[in-house]
Amino acid sequence: MKQFRKPVYFAAGYNTVSFGSGRKEFHPKKARPGLEHYIHEAANSVLEQLSDPAVVDEGVIGNFMAARFNRQGNLASLLASVHPALRYKPMVRVEGACGSGGLCLSTAIKTILSETADVVLGLGVEVQNTVKAIYGADILAGAGHYAGERKNGHAYFFPAKFADRAGAYFEKFGEEKTRRAMARWYELAISNARKNPKAQEYHNSVADLNAAGMTRPNPRSFCPNINVFDCSKVSDGASALIVASEAGLKKAGITQSDAVELVGMGVAVEDLTQPPPDQTRMTTVGKAVEQAYATSGLKPEDIGILEVHDCFSIGGLLELEAAGFTPYGTAPDFVLAGNTAPDGRLPTNATGGLIGFGHYTGGTGVRQAVDLIHQLTGKAGDCQVNIDPKRPYGLMVSMGGNDKTVVACIFKKI
Amino acid sequence: MRTLDERLENVAVLGAAGKMGSGIVLLLAQEMAKLKVANPQKSYHLYAVDINEDALDGLVEFIRVQSVKTAEKTCVALRDLYREREDLVENFEIIDQYSLDVMSVLRPATCLSSIKDGLMIFEAIIEDIDIKEKVLSEAKNLCSAETFFFTNTSSIPIQEIDRRVGLDGRIIGFHFYNPPAVQKLAELIPADTTKDELVNISHELGSRLRKIIIPSNDIAGFIGNGHFMRDILHAQSEVERLSKELSTSQAIWAVNRIGQDFLIRPMGIFQLIDYVGIDVCQLIMKVMTKYIKEETLSSELINRMVDKKILGGQNPDGSQKDGFLQYKKNRPVGVFDLDSGKYLTLEENGVDKEIDNYLGALPEGHSPWRALLMDPDRENKLQQYFTHLKNLDTRGGELARAYFIESKRIAEQLVADGVAASPDDVNGVLLNGFYHLYGPVNNFFD
């Protein structure tokens, strides 16, 4: 991939609460806010941070399956409902399963680089609690190949895909240590989320998180190799931000110190109809991150803070390896040694990640970028980690499907 | 000889729309639906017979809703069951199909003649020997000589039913616990005359329905009510004793708390009576008194409540009706005052505070029943708790010890009387049918 033709900035990020089971105010039988609510809350909270909402030139909305979760299509038009200033402006909806948020970012970035816009509103949203988890599993299975693998797939289609990966990894590198690392991953996710009032697990008060993480998998009612604590939950929520050129940032009245600069990006998409070439590797993640390193001229050791797509704890471990932070087969050691903890060498998912914060699928990629903006501008509240001045870079990996549609971005503290 | 699978092609439930009957229908319909999926060339019929036509409408809706819930919970296995069906791809398609298959075996009927082809007849009608005799005799005449009968009686000796109906050993007691689809336990009560083939099929059916089968001897009340009813008698005498220092309603609440809190049971004795139905408890005591010559089981408190037509039990939506206690969202909020005929609100009338003071604090190491239920360290925690209870020098401690010791005595008497084959069987019934955390025969106080 070529170098960017001009600087691109990210700013004015906002996340709604990740709503779902675990939040005290959540009750499955009570009415909940819908798609419109989350889009409006997130978008308006971004617009309020701008000098004038009219500076937004275009909009991109990332969403996975509103057509099934909410019976709603034409989401670009729904984004235009947020504010009168957005009416009649170019808007587009992008979809790449759970990587939709990542595609929202890359699309907004390309819009800035194409020089047809100076300020792009990027928003990712998903409202999934409209159906029970067993039916949600059907909908999310759309991230796999319906014609090729759904019929023979598991009731919990995606958990089972990652259970297969966990099983393969156990076999190759040992179950005992990997299981402990997965439990540690869960423990860190929840302890980070407890510092984040917007996180779905903010109210989690389980005393022994590690013991929960070590729960023996039950293949009869769920999946082999993984337990429910290895999985992200069903979430409702949205995240939004602006992507801007230097001129756009000025027009929006945002100082550079409140923004981060995009220094690297990679987008890699793999054949949906084929099984993973190797269950123990995230090959596509590797390709996308490689591009991001190439465009930025950075290496893994330059990264100061990380956001990975841990829809499942085993996915988090495999991504650490795919992104080059630790050699193949050593992610469990890397995690167990404390490297990914908020005070470790590579603070990872410091606001809870998908398991702790929540995973409103089509919005997660945008949420990751928002959290990196907050971290790199020192506005992450109780979740703030120390950013090593020698490594002022944040990397995020947004993944759709089973390592199929991946976007990686590297941001720099200004 | 017919196999269980063959018999499951034609089944009937009598009293199908009742509390127990509807649960039995659900269990059987689900099992028969699975057979139907595996053997699409065969037909499966479950005759759900009840004299109450409106209640049958409710039954159909109940089975529809519950079959969907079951399918949602067991979708992992159902995907395998329907693997040959290329048209069923997504979970929701499989869940819908399963519910349709369950509904398709169901034949609701108000007329007994519909059961004529039944090879297994489950009886879950009122606990009255005369009515049971009448209905089962009619059923016997309708059905073939190879039909087996399963009675859900919780108290009437099976031998007596067999003798009166003339089934020649084609009947067994298969006592489900309430609600049948949820409770893990079924008491199996063969009469001396019961055919071995029927006993064997009953065990096979029990494991097919994923029930824990505990055999009981054919003595009125069997193990479950044998313990429960005598537990009530102890509660009755304790209320009488406490009524010298407390009002009757306060005493009822105090004794209820002893079971629920001090002995860490899922509910106190008076809440359990309300749950089962006060009139049902009265009926069971009458039956037991009739067949157990040397013992009279009768509770004045129960009789007075039944006289006042306050009967407990559940509303059609499953919520708890008022009985000895008053309920809001299935939680006790008041206690009945037999003198004034009104409920005294626990909080407003200060009953709970007064009784808290009267009983004193719970022993050290106390955890509520629900917390201990899933606790892997339960045994250890219970042992420590009861060690503290053993030495607790309060009114609550004294009452709890008396209750605890009486419960153990009742259990041991059941073994001595030959109702249960062993203390383990009594413990098994209390653990699995009453959801106690520990069996009454234990060494906690040793």
Interface residues (C-beta under 8 A of the other chain):
Chain A: K132 I134 Y135 A137 D138 A141 Y146 R150 K151 N152 H154 A155 Y156 P219 R220 S221 F222
Chain B: E72 K73 T74 C75 V76 A77 L78 R79 R83 E86 V89 E90 N91 F92 I95
